[in-house]
Amino acid sequence: MTETWDDVNEQVKADWKDDTTPFERVYEIVEQTHDGQSAAEIAERALVSEPTARRHCKSLVNTGFAETEQDGQTTLYKRNSDRVLMSRIRELREEVTRPELLDSIQEMKAEIRRYEDRYDVVSPEELVQQLDAGETDGWDDLTAWRTTRQNLAVAQAALAYDEASHQLAV
């Protein structure tokens, strides 16, 4: 007998439900949520009832892991973007040495200068205005430029965080 994808998906869901608590499943779903979702949407994905999802989402909001926004009468839940950013900064600070961080910052700045020179603009936002729809390389560069700019900001924040931590320890 051949298993269908539906059978496999149902088995994976059943295993996930057996191996985790309702809170863990709601946590995992909220952790993946960039755009707000209602308690009903989270409940469906987390395999819990809507009241259970709402209760756990409220707990996650109270701890600062999640945040809410209103969409009319509906409360939407999503992960707290500030907390995610601070986690990235801390991870970078712990995983990369100060010299490596400084080298990476210099490399990213040089890469950004290359984009500025190549397109004769000072920002990705300006580049968007110049690109034609069919310019594949330009759009790829735009994505890479934005990513580099975001990574640079995180690296600089990690460096500043490291410096502030050392100053406070003195």
N, C-alpha and C positions, 0 to 999 in steps of 0.2 A: 504494500500500500504506500502510495506517495503522499508525503505531507505537503499541504499547500502553504503559501506564505501566510494566509490567514491563521492557519493552525499554529505556525511557528510564532507569529505575533501574539496570539492568545496565550501560548505557553510562556513566552517571555513576560507578558503582563502578570500572569498567575505567579510565576517565580518571583518577580519583583514584589508583588503584594505579600507573598509568603515570607520573604526575606527582610522586609522593612516594616516599620511602624507607619501609621497614617501621618504622623508628624514628619518623619523622614521623607516620605513621598511628597508632601506639600512643600517642604523645605527645598527639595531637589527641583521641583517645578518652578517655584518662585526664583530660585537661584538662576534659572535659565531664562527668566522673563525680563526682557528689556522694555517692552511696551506693556502697559498695564493690562491685566486680565481680571475679569470678575471672579468672585468666589466660585460661581457655577462652572466657569471654564477651567479653573484650577482644580476643582473637585473632579471633573470628568477626566482630566489628564492624570491626576494623582490617585484615581480609583478610590475616592472617599465620597461621603455625602457632602452636600453643600454646607450644612451647618458645621461639620467637622473642618472643612477647608476654611471657612470664615473664622472659626475659633483659632486655628493654627496660624492663619494669616495675621490676625490681630496680635497674636503673641510675637510673631516675627517683626511686626511694626513696632511693638513695645520695646523690643531688644535693639532696634535700629537696623536690623538686617534688611527689612523691607520698608517701602514707603507707599503711600496711597495717593490717588488723584481721583477726582470726581468726573464722571461722564453722565451728566444729568443726575438722575437718582441713583445711579450705580457707582459703587466704590470699586475702583480698579487697584490691584496690588501689583507691585513689581519690586525687583531687588533694588536696594539703595545704591545708587551710582557712586556716591561719595565713599561708601564703605568698600565698594569694588576697587575704586581708584586707590584708596589707602592700602588695600591688600596688595595690589600690584606694586606699589611703591615699596612696601615692606619686603616683599618677596625679592625684588630687584636688589634692594640694599643688603639682604642676607646672602644672595646667591652670587653677587658680582663684587669683586674688590674695587676699592676706590680708584686705583689706576686704570682698571678695565672700564669702569664707568666713565672716567674722564676721556679715555680713548674713544669709546663709543659715542660720546657727545660730540667730540671733534669730527668723527666720521659722518655722523648724521648732519651736522652743520655743513660739511663739505658737500654732501649729497644734495642738500637743499639748495646750496649755491649753484650746483650744476643744473638743477631744474630751472632756477631763476635765469641763469645764463642761456640755457638751451631755448627757452620760450620767451625771454626778454619780458618777464613779468615778476612781480614780487610775492605773489601768493597763488595758491591753487584756485582761489575764488576768481582771480583775474584770468587764469588759464581757462576756466570753464567758459568764459565769455568769448574766447578766441577759437575754441575747438569746434570743428564741424562734426556732424553725427558719425560720419564714416571714418574718422581718424582714430583707428584702433590704438596705435602706439601712444598717441597723445592722451587718450582716456586711461590707458594702462599706467602711463606716467603720472597722471593726475591721482589715481588711486594710491600709487606708491608714494607720491609726495605727501599726500594727506596722512598716510600711515607713518611715514618717517617723522612728520611734524608731531603727531601724537606720541610716538615713541620718544622723541626728543623731550617733549614736555614731561613725560613720566620720568625719564632718566634725570633731567634737571631737578625735578621734585625729589627724587630719591637722593640725589647729591645734597640738596638743601636740607632734607630731613636728617641725613647722616651728619652734616655739619652742626645742625641744631642739637642733635642728640649728644654729640661730643662736647659742645659748649655747656649744655646743661649738666653734664657729668663732671665738669671741672669745678 
